[in-house]
Amino acid sequence: MGEAKRRKEKLGEDYGKAERILPWVPITKNQSEAFMRWTTRGAWLGIGFMIVFWLTLRFIGPGFGWWSVVD
């Protein structure tokens, strides 16, 4: 008997379905990996936006008469 047949007999109706993180949490491992990818990407975008905003405020802003650190 092959490994796939043993696994199919053992899992029964759950054979071929995505595996959950924990039995009582309705989130699959694939969903959690996708969530981690999206949140990591969002965090990096937020960091990039913060750097651009800071550079604009610090160096370009005073030339337009905006708030300046050197008052």
PyMOL Python script that loads the backbone (N, CA, C, O; Angstrom):
from pymol import cmd

cmd.read_pdbstr("""\
ATOM      1  N   MET A   1       0.850  -1.179   0.000  1.00  0.00           N
ATOM      2  CA  MET A   1       0.000   0.000   0.000  1.00  0.00           C
ATOM      3  C   MET A   1       0.889   1.233   0.000  1.00  0.00           C
ATOM      4  O   MET A   1       1.846   1.312   0.771  1.00  0.00           O
ATOM      5  N   GLY A   2       0.581   2.187  -0.854  1.00  0.00           N
ATOM      6  CA  GLY A   2       1.371   3.403  -0.963  1.00  0.00           C
ATOM      7  C   GLY A   2       1.045   4.401   0.133  1.00  0.00           C
ATOM      8  O   GLY A   2       0.025   4.306   0.816  1.00  0.00           O
ATOM      9  N   GLU A   3       1.938   5.351   0.275  1.00  0.00           N
ATOM     10  CA  GLU A   3       1.771   6.380   1.313  1.00  0.00           C
ATOM     11  C   GLU A   3       0.506   7.201   1.093  1.00  0.00           C
ATOM     12  O   GLU A   3      -0.184   7.536   2.055  1.00  0.00           O
ATOM     13  N   ALA A   4       0.194   7.526  -0.150  1.00  0.00           N
ATOM     14  CA  ALA A   4      -1.005   8.324  -0.440  1.00  0.00           C
ATOM     15  C   ALA A   4      -2.272   7.590  -0.023  1.00  0.00           C
ATOM     16  O   ALA A   4      -3.196   8.202   0.511  1.00  0.00           O
ATOM     17  N   LYS A   5      -2.322   6.287  -0.262  1.00  0.00           N
ATOM     18  CA  LYS A   5      -3.508   5.518   0.133  1.00  0.00           C
ATOM     19  C   LYS A   5      -3.642   5.468   1.647  1.00  0.00           C
ATOM     20  O   LYS A   5      -4.746   5.590   2.179  1.00  0.00           O
ATOM     21  N   ARG A   6      -2.518   5.287   2.349  1.00  0.00           N
ATOM     22  CA  ARG A   6      -2.558   5.277   3.821  1.00  0.00           C
ATOM     23  C   ARG A   6      -3.048   6.619   4.350  1.00  0.00           C
ATOM     24  O   ARG A   6      -3.876   6.684   5.258  1.00  0.00           O
ATOM     25  N   ARG A   7      -2.522   7.678   3.767  1.00  0.00           N
ATOM     26  CA  ARG A   7      -2.915   9.018   4.212  1.00  0.00           C
ATOM     27  C   ARG A   7      -4.404   9.251   3.937  1.00  0.00           C
ATOM     28  O   ARG A   7      -5.104   9.838   4.762  1.00  0.00           O
ATOM     29  N   LYS A   8      -4.880   8.798   2.791  1.00  0.00           N
ATOM     30  CA  LYS A   8      -6.282   8.976   2.435  1.00  0.00           C
ATOM     31  C   LYS A   8      -7.186   8.205   3.389  1.00  0.00           C
ATOM     32  O   LYS A   8      -8.231   8.717   3.789  1.00  0.00           O
ATOM     33  N   GLU A   9      -6.804   6.982   3.762  1.00  0.00           N
ATOM     34  CA  GLU A   9      -7.591   6.194   4.713  1.00  0.00           C
ATOM     35  C   GLU A   9      -7.594   6.846   6.087  1.00  0.00           C
ATOM     36  O   GLU A   9      -8.619   6.867   6.769  1.00  0.00           O
ATOM     37  N   LYS A  10      -6.446   7.377   6.493  1.00  0.00           N
ATOM     38  CA  LYS A  10      -6.328   7.985   7.820  1.00  0.00           C
ATOM     39  C   LYS A  10      -7.156   9.265   7.929  1.00  0.00           C
ATOM     40  O   LYS A  10      -7.853   9.469   8.924  1.00  0.00           O
ATOM     41  N   LEU A  11      -7.084  10.134   6.906  1.00  0.00           N
ATOM     42  CA  LEU A  11      -7.769  11.414   6.958  1.00  0.00           C
ATOM     43  C   LEU A  11      -9.252  11.332   6.615  1.00  0.00           C
ATOM     44  O   LEU A  11     -10.040  12.152   7.087  1.00  0.00           O
ATOM     45  N   GLY A  12      -9.633  10.377   5.818  1.00  0.00           N
ATOM     46  CA  GLY A  12     -11.045  10.211   5.466  1.00  0.00           C
ATOM     47  C   GLY A  12     -11.555  11.379   4.651  1.00  0.00           C
ATOM     48  O   GLY A  12     -11.017  11.669   3.583  1.00  0.00           O
ATOM     49  N   GLU A  13     -12.605  12.066   5.145  1.00  0.00           N
ATOM     50  CA  GLU A  13     -13.212  13.183   4.415  1.00  0.00           C
ATOM     51  C   GLU A  13     -12.305  14.407   4.332  1.00  0.00           C
ATOM     52  O   GLU A  13     -12.477  15.240   3.442  1.00  0.00           O
ATOM     53  N   ASP A  14     -11.350  14.526   5.239  1.00  0.00           N
ATOM     54  CA  ASP A  14     -10.457  15.687   5.254  1.00  0.00           C
ATOM     55  C   ASP A  14      -9.312  15.558   4.248  1.00  0.00           C
ATOM     56  O   ASP A  14      -8.505  16.479   4.120  1.00  0.00           O
ATOM     57  N   TYR A  15      -9.227  14.445   3.539  1.00  0.00           N
ATOM     58  CA  TYR A  15      -8.144  14.228   2.576  1.00  0.00           C
ATOM     59  C   TYR A  15      -8.235  15.244   1.436  1.00  0.00           C
ATOM     60  O   TYR A  15      -9.291  15.413   0.828  1.00  0.00           O
ATOM     61  N   GLY A  16      -7.128  15.913   1.156  1.00  0.00           N
ATOM     62  CA  GLY A  16      -7.081  16.895   0.083  1.00  0.00           C
ATOM     63  C   GLY A  16      -7.472  18.299   0.498  1.00  0.00           C
ATOM     64  O   GLY A  16      -7.310  19.231  -0.290  1.00  0.00           O
ATOM     65  N   LYS A  17      -7.979  18.483   1.701  1.00  0.00           N
ATOM     66  CA  LYS A  17      -8.341  19.821   2.178  1.00  0.00           C
ATOM     67  C   LYS A  17      -7.117  20.494   2.780  1.00  0.00           C
ATOM     68  O   LYS A  17      -6.185  19.830   3.233  1.00  0.00           O
ATOM     69  N   ALA A  18      -7.135  21.813   2.776  1.00  0.00           N
ATOM     70  CA  ALA A  18      -6.023  22.573   3.344  1.00  0.00           C
ATOM     71  C   ALA A  18      -5.949  22.342   4.853  1.00  0.00           C
ATOM     72  O   ALA A  18      -6.970  22.274   5.538  1.00  0.00           O
ATOM     73  N   GLU A  19      -4.731  22.226   5.347  1.00  0.00           N
ATOM     74  CA  GLU A  19      -4.520  21.962   6.769  1.00  0.00           C
ATOM     75  C   GLU A  19      -4.688  23.242   7.575  1.00  0.00           C
ATOM     76  O   GLU A  19      -4.213  24.303   7.171  1.00  0.00           O
ATOM     77  N   ARG A  20      -5.367  23.142   8.717  1.00  0.00           N
ATOM     78  CA  ARG A  20      -5.566  24.300   9.594  1.00  0.00           C
ATOM     79  C   ARG A  20      -4.370  24.486  10.507  1.00  0.00           C
ATOM     80  O   ARG A  20      -3.615  23.550  10.771  1.00  0.00           O
ATOM     81  N   ILE A  21      -4.211  25.718  10.985  1.00  0.00           N
ATOM     82  CA  ILE A  21      -3.131  26.013  11.925  1.00  0.00           C
ATOM     83  C   ILE A  21      -3.378  25.242  13.225  1.00  0.00           C
ATOM     84  O   ILE A  21      -2.517  24.498  13.695  1.00  0.00           O
ATOM     85  N   LEU A  22      -4.543  25.431  13.779  1.00  0.00           N
ATOM     86  CA  LEU A  22      -4.991  24.719  14.975  1.00  0.00           C
ATOM     87  C   LEU A  22      -6.396  24.207  14.690  1.00  0.00           C
ATOM     88  O   LEU A  22      -7.124  24.820  13.909  1.00  0.00           O
ATOM     89  N   PRO A  23      -6.785  23.118  15.294  1.00  0.00           N
ATOM     90  CA  PRO A  23      -8.110  22.555  14.996  1.00  0.00           C
ATOM     91  C   PRO A  23      -9.280  23.503  15.266  1.00  0.00           C
ATOM     92  O   PRO A  23     -10.292  23.440  14.567  1.00  0.00           O
ATOM     93  N   TRP A  24      -9.161  24.373  16.257  1.00  0.00           N
ATOM     94  CA  TRP A  24     -10.279  25.240  16.621  1.00  0.00           C
ATOM     95  C   TRP A  24     -10.192  26.624  15.946  1.00  0.00           C
ATOM     96  O   TRP A  24     -11.086  27.448  16.136  1.00  0.00           O
ATOM     97  N   VAL A  25      -9.142  26.891  15.169  1.00  0.00           N
ATOM     98  CA  VAL A  25      -8.997  28.163  14.467  1.00  0.00           C
ATOM     99  C   VAL A  25      -9.318  27.938  12.985  1.00  0.00           C
ATOM    100  O   VAL A  25      -8.651  27.137  12.331  1.00  0.00           O
ATOM    101  N   PRO A  26     -10.322  28.627  12.449  1.00  0.00           N
ATOM    102  CA  PRO A  26     -10.731  28.382  11.059  1.00  0.00           C
ATOM    103  C   PRO A  26      -9.848  29.080  10.021  1.00  0.00           C
ATOM    104  O   PRO A  26     -10.356  29.662   9.062  1.00  0.00           O
ATOM    105  N   ILE A  27      -8.533  29.022  10.212  1.00  0.00           N
ATOM    106  CA  ILE A  27      -7.586  29.634   9.286  1.00  0.00           C
ATOM    107  C   ILE A  27      -6.613  28.556   8.822  1.00  0.00           C
ATOM    108  O   ILE A  27      -6.028  27.839   9.634  1.00  0.00           O
ATOM    109  N   THR A  28      -6.450  28.454   7.513  1.00  0.00           N
ATOM    110  CA  THR A  28      -5.535  27.451   6.977  1.00  0.00           C
ATOM    111  C   THR A  28      -4.115  28.007   6.949  1.00  0.00           C
ATOM    112  O   THR A  28      -3.897  29.209   7.097  1.00  0.00           O
ATOM    113  N   LYS A  29      -3.170  27.119   6.758  1.00  0.00           N
ATOM    114  CA  LYS A  29      -1.771  27.547   6.693  1.00  0.00           C
ATOM    115  C   LYS A  29      -1.535  28.447   5.484  1.00  0.00           C
ATOM    116  O   LYS A  29      -0.770  29.408   5.571  1.00  0.00           O
ATOM    117  N   ASN A  30      -2.175  28.152   4.369  1.00  0.00           N
ATOM    118  CA  ASN A  30      -2.013  28.997   3.180  1.00  0.00           C
ATOM    119  C   ASN A  30      -2.536  30.404   3.434  1.00  0.00           C
ATOM    120  O   ASN A  30      -1.920  31.381   3.009  1.00  0.00           O
ATOM    121  N   GLN A  31      -3.668  30.515   4.124  1.00  0.00           N
ATOM    122  CA  GLN A  31      -4.225  31.828   4.439  1.00  0.00           C
ATOM    123  C   GLN A  31      -3.298  32.611   5.366  1.00  0.00           C
ATOM    124  O   GLN A  31      -3.129  33.819   5.200  1.00  0.00           O
ATOM    125  N   SER A  32      -2.698  31.928   6.338  1.00  0.00           N
ATOM    126  CA  SER A  32      -1.800  32.623   7.263  1.00  0.00           C
ATOM    127  C   SER A  32      -0.536  33.086   6.545  1.00  0.00           C
ATOM    128  O   SER A  32      -0.017  34.161   6.845  1.00  0.00           O
ATOM    129  N   GLU A  33      -0.033  32.289   5.599  1.00  0.00           N
ATOM    130  CA  GLU A  33       1.143  32.700   4.841  1.00  0.00           C
ATOM    131  C   GLU A  33       0.823  33.910   3.956  1.00  0.00           C
ATOM    132  O   GLU A  33       1.638  34.825   3.836  1.00  0.00           O
ATOM    133  N   ALA A  34      -0.348  33.913   3.346  1.00  0.00           N
ATOM    134  CA  ALA A  34      -0.757  35.052   2.516  1.00  0.00           C
ATOM    135  C   ALA A  34      -0.902  36.307   3.376  1.00  0.00           C
ATOM    136  O   ALA A  34      -0.502  37.393   2.955  1.00  0.00           O
ATOM    137  N   PHE A  35      -1.469  36.170   4.575  1.00  0.00           N
ATOM    138  CA  PHE A  35      -1.611  37.296   5.491  1.00  0.00           C
ATOM    139  C   PHE A  35      -0.238  37.867   5.854  1.00  0.00           C
ATOM    140  O   PHE A  35      -0.055  39.084   5.890  1.00  0.00           O
ATOM    141  N   MET A  36       0.712  36.993   6.118  1.00  0.00           N
ATOM    142  CA  MET A  36       2.054  37.447   6.467  1.00  0.00           C
ATOM    143  C   MET A  36       2.713  38.174   5.297  1.00  0.00           C
ATOM    144  O   MET A  36       3.391  39.182   5.498  1.00  0.00           O
ATOM    145  N   ARG A  37       2.521  37.672   4.080  1.00  0.00           N
ATOM    146  CA  ARG A  37       3.086  38.347   2.907  1.00  0.00           C
ATOM    147  C   ARG A  37       2.507  39.751   2.747  1.00  0.00           C
ATOM    148  O   ARG A  37       3.251  40.705   2.518  1.00  0.00           O
ATOM    149  N   TRP A  38       1.183  39.883   2.865  1.00  0.00           N
ATOM    150  CA  TRP A  38       0.524  41.186   2.688  1.00  0.00           C
ATOM    151  C   TRP A  38       0.899  42.169   3.797  1.00  0.00           C
ATOM    152  O   TRP A  38       1.135  43.347   3.529  1.00  0.00           O
ATOM    153  N   THR A  39       0.953  41.688   5.039  1.00  0.00           N
ATOM    154  CA  THR A  39       1.286  42.612   6.134  1.00  0.00           C
ATOM    155  C   THR A  39       2.744  43.042   6.073  1.00  0.00           C
ATOM    156  O   THR A  39       3.065  44.180   6.417  1.00  0.00           O
ATOM    157  N   THR A  40       3.635  42.149   5.640  1.00  0.00           N
ATOM    158  CA  THR A  40       5.042  42.518   5.484  1.00  0.00           C
ATOM    159  C   THR A  40       5.189  43.559   4.386  1.00  0.00           C
ATOM    160  O   THR A  40       5.908  44.545   4.551  1.00  0.00           O
ATOM    161  N   ARG A  41       4.511  43.341   3.265  1.00  0.00           N
ATOM    162  CA  ARG A  41       4.552  44.302   2.162  1.00  0.00           C
ATOM    163  C   ARG A  41       3.989  45.659   2.615  1.00  0.00           C
ATOM    164  O   ARG A  41       4.552  46.704   2.290  1.00  0.00           O
ATOM    165  N   GLY A  42       2.900  45.638   3.350  1.00  0.00           N
ATOM    166  CA  GLY A  42       2.302  46.877   3.838  1.00  0.00           C
ATOM    167  C   GLY A  42       3.210  47.616   4.803  1.00  0.00           C
ATOM    168  O   GLY A  42       3.281  48.844   4.784  1.00  0.00           O
ATOM    169  N   ALA A  43       3.910  46.860   5.652  1.00  0.00           N
ATOM    170  CA  ALA A  43       4.833  47.488   6.594  1.00  0.00           C
ATOM    171  C   ALA A  43       5.970  48.180   5.854  1.00  0.00           C
ATOM    172  O   ALA A  43       6.339  49.302   6.202  1.00  0.00           O
ATOM    173  N   TRP A  44       6.530  47.529   4.840  1.00  0.00           N
ATOM    174  CA  TRP A  44       7.609  48.150   4.071  1.00  0.00           C
ATOM    175  C   TRP A  44       7.121  49.377   3.316  1.00  0.00           C
ATOM    176  O   TRP A  44       7.842  50.371   3.223  1.00  0.00           O
ATOM    177  N   LEU A  45       5.908  49.323   2.777  1.00  0.00           N
ATOM    178  CA  LEU A  45       5.350  50.502   2.110  1.00  0.00           C
ATOM    179  C   LEU A  45       5.178  51.657   3.102  1.00  0.00           C
ATOM    180  O   LEU A  45       5.452  52.812   2.774  1.00  0.00           O
ATOM    181  N   GLY A  46       4.729  51.341   4.301  1.00  0.00           N
ATOM    182  CA  GLY A  46       4.573  52.360   5.338  1.00  0.00           C
ATOM    183  C   GLY A  46       5.900  52.976   5.741  1.00  0.00           C
ATOM    184  O   GLY A  46       5.985  54.184   5.959  1.00  0.00           O
ATOM    185  N   ILE A  47       6.937  52.154   5.842  1.00  0.00           N
ATOM    186  CA  ILE A  47       8.268  52.662   6.179  1.00  0.00           C
ATOM    187  C   ILE A  47       8.772  53.577   5.065  1.00  0.00           C
ATOM    188  O   ILE A  47       9.329  54.641   5.335  1.00  0.00           O
ATOM    189  N   GLY A  48       8.574  53.160   3.816  1.00  0.00           N
ATOM    190  CA  GLY A  48       8.995  53.980   2.678  1.00  0.00           C
ATOM    191  C   GLY A  48       8.266  55.308   2.653  1.00  0.00           C
ATOM    192  O   GLY A  48       8.878  56.351   2.426  1.00  0.00           O
ATOM    193  N   PHE A  49       6.948  55.275   2.889  1.00  0.00           N
ATOM    194  CA  PHE A  49       6.170  56.517   2.926  1.00  0.00           C
ATOM    195  C   PHE A  49       6.662  57.429   4.042  1.00  0.00           C
ATOM    196  O   PHE A  49       6.761  58.640   3.847  1.00  0.00           O
ATOM    197  N   MET A  50       6.969  56.873   5.200  1.00  0.00           N
ATOM    198  CA  MET A  50       7.437  57.672   6.318  1.00  0.00           C
ATOM    199  C   MET A  50       8.770  58.334   5.992  1.00  0.00           C
ATOM    200  O   MET A  50       8.993  59.486   6.364  1.00  0.00           O
ATOM    201  N   ILE A  51       9.664  57.621   5.299  1.00  0.00           N
ATOM    202  CA  ILE A  51      10.963  58.195   4.928  1.00  0.00           C
ATOM    203  C   ILE A  51      10.777  59.335   3.932  1.00  0.00           C
ATOM    204  O   ILE A  51      11.386  60.395   4.080  1.00  0.00           O
ATOM    205  N   VAL A  52       9.940  59.124   2.920  1.00  0.00           N
ATOM    206  CA  VAL A  52       9.676  60.173   1.931  1.00  0.00           C
ATOM    207  C   VAL A  52       9.043  61.387   2.611  1.00  0.00           C
ATOM    208  O   VAL A  52       9.422  62.522   2.322  1.00  0.00           O
ATOM    209  N   PHE A  53       8.093  61.163   3.500  1.00  0.00           N
ATOM    210  CA  PHE A  53       7.438  62.256   4.218  1.00  0.00           C
ATOM    211  C   PHE A  53       8.445  63.022   5.066  1.00  0.00           C
ATOM    212  O   PHE A  53       8.427  64.253   5.092  1.00  0.00           O
ATOM    213  N   TRP A  54       9.318  62.305   5.755  1.00  0.00           N
ATOM    214  CA  TRP A  54      10.315  62.950   6.606  1.00  0.00           C
ATOM    215  C   TRP A  54      11.283  63.772   5.766  1.00  0.00           C
ATOM    216  O   TRP A  54      11.604  64.906   6.122  1.00  0.00           O
ATOM    217  N   LEU A  55      11.756  63.206   4.643  1.00  0.00           N
ATOM    218  CA  LEU A  55      12.676  63.948   3.779  1.00  0.00           C
ATOM    219  C   LEU A  55      12.019  65.212   3.226  1.00  0.00           C
ATOM    220  O   LEU A  55      12.651  66.265   3.148  1.00  0.00           O
ATOM    221  N   THR A  56      10.753  65.099   2.846  1.00  0.00           N
ATOM    222  CA  THR A  56      10.032  66.260   2.336  1.00  0.00           C
ATOM    223  C   THR A  56       9.912  67.326   3.412  1.00  0.00           C
ATOM    224  O   THR A  56      10.169  68.503   3.158  1.00  0.00           O
ATOM    225  N   LEU A  57       9.529  66.924   4.592  1.00  0.00           N
ATOM    226  CA  LEU A  57       9.356  67.875   5.681  1.00  0.00           C
ATOM    227  C   LEU A  57      10.685  68.492   6.097  1.00  0.00           C
ATOM    228  O   LEU A  57      10.749  69.685   6.395  1.00  0.00           O
ATOM    229  N   ARG A  58      11.726  67.703   6.119  1.00  0.00           N
ATOM    230  CA  ARG A  58      13.023  68.156   6.635  1.00  0.00           C
ATOM    231  C   ARG A  58      13.781  69.033   5.647  1.00  0.00           C
ATOM    232  O   ARG A  58      14.350  70.051   6.042  1.00  0.00           O
ATOM    233  N   PHE A  59      13.800  68.658   4.364  1.00  0.00           N
ATOM    234  CA  PHE A  59      14.652  69.355   3.411  1.00  0.00           C
ATOM    235  C   PHE A  59      13.894  70.234   2.419  1.00  0.00           C
ATOM    236  O   PHE A  59      14.356  71.332   2.110  1.00  0.00           O
ATOM    237  N   ILE A  60      12.782  69.799   1.926  1.00  0.00           N
ATOM    238  CA  ILE A  60      12.045  70.555   0.922  1.00  0.00           C
ATOM    239  C   ILE A  60      11.097  71.555   1.579  1.00  0.00           C
ATOM    240  O   ILE A  60      10.922  72.667   1.081  1.00  0.00           O
ATOM    241  N   GLY A  61      10.490  71.162   2.690  1.00  0.00           N
ATOM    242  CA  GLY A  61       9.510  72.000   3.371  1.00  0.00           C
ATOM    243  C   GLY A  61       9.994  73.388   3.745  1.00  0.00           C
ATOM    244  O   GLY A  61       9.278  74.355   3.483  1.00  0.00           O
ATOM    245  N   PRO A  62      11.170  73.543   4.345  1.00  0.00           N
ATOM    246  CA  PRO A  62      11.621  74.883   4.722  1.00  0.00           C
ATOM    247  C   PRO A  62      11.779  75.831   3.535  1.00  0.00           C
ATOM    248  O   PRO A  62      11.645  77.045   3.687  1.00  0.00           O
ATOM    249  N   GLY A  63      12.062  75.282   2.361  1.00  0.00           N
ATOM    250  CA  GLY A  63      12.193  76.144   1.179  1.00  0.00           C
ATOM    251  C   GLY A  63      10.870  76.765   0.773  1.00  0.00           C
ATOM    252  O   GLY A  63      10.850  77.827   0.152  1.00  0.00           O
ATOM    253  N   PHE A  64       9.764  76.118   1.115  1.00  0.00           N
ATOM    254  CA  PHE A  64       8.433  76.638   0.809  1.00  0.00           C
ATOM    255  C   PHE A  64       7.837  77.401   1.983  1.00  0.00           C
ATOM    256  O   PHE A  64       6.692  77.847   1.914  1.00  0.00           O
ATOM    257  N   GLY A  65       8.592  77.554   3.046  1.00  0.00           N
ATOM    258  CA  GLY A  65       8.103  78.275   4.211  1.00  0.00           C
ATOM    259  C   GLY A  65       7.286  77.406   5.156  1.00  0.00           C
ATOM    260  O   GLY A  65       6.620  77.921   6.053  1.00  0.00           O
ATOM    261  N   TRP A  66       7.333  76.089   4.961  1.00  0.00           N
ATOM    262  CA  TRP A  66       6.635  75.194   5.880  1.00  0.00           C
ATOM    263  C   TRP A  66       7.424  75.093   7.153  1.00  0.00           C
ATOM    264  O   TRP A  66       8.497  75.681   7.289  1.00  0.00           O
ATOM    265  N   TRP A  67       6.881  74.336   8.091  1.00  0.00           N
ATOM    266  CA  TRP A  67       7.513  74.148   9.391  1.00  0.00           C
ATOM    267  C   TRP A  67       8.961  73.717   9.226  1.00  0.00           C
ATOM    268  O   TRP A  67       9.272  72.878   8.381  1.00  0.00           O
ATOM    269  N   SER A  68       9.820  74.275  10.010  1.00  0.00           N
ATOM    270  CA  SER A  68      11.243  73.980   9.909  1.00  0.00           C
ATOM    271  C   SER A  68      11.780  73.635  11.281  1.00  0.00           C
ATOM    272  O   SER A  68      11.303  74.160  12.287  1.00  0.00           O
ATOM    273  N   VAL A  69      12.762  72.763  11.330  1.00  0.00           N
ATOM    274  CA  VAL A  69      13.389  72.390  12.588  1.00  0.00           C
ATOM    275  C   VAL A  69      14.313  73.526  13.051  1.00  0.00           C
ATOM    276  O   VAL A  69      14.543  73.678  14.250  1.00  0.00           O
ATOM    277  N   VAL A  70      14.843  74.322  12.115  1.00  0.00           N
ATOM    278  CA  VAL A  70      15.796  75.373  12.417  1.00  0.00           C
ATOM    279  C   VAL A  70      15.081  76.711  12.519  1.00  0.00           C
ATOM    280  O   VAL A  70      15.310  77.599  11.697  1.00  0.00           O
ATOM    281  N   ASP A  71      14.217  76.865  13.518  1.00  0.00           N
ATOM    282  CA  ASP A  71      13.506  78.147  13.712  1.00  0.00           C
ATOM    283  C   ASP A  71      14.298  79.083  14.562  1.00  0.00           C
ATOM    284  O   ASP A  71      13.855  80.201  14.827  1.00  0.00           O
TER     285      ASP A  71
END
""", "prot")
cmd.dss("prot")
cmd.show_as("cartoon", "prot")
cmd.util.cbc("prot")
cmd.orient("prot")
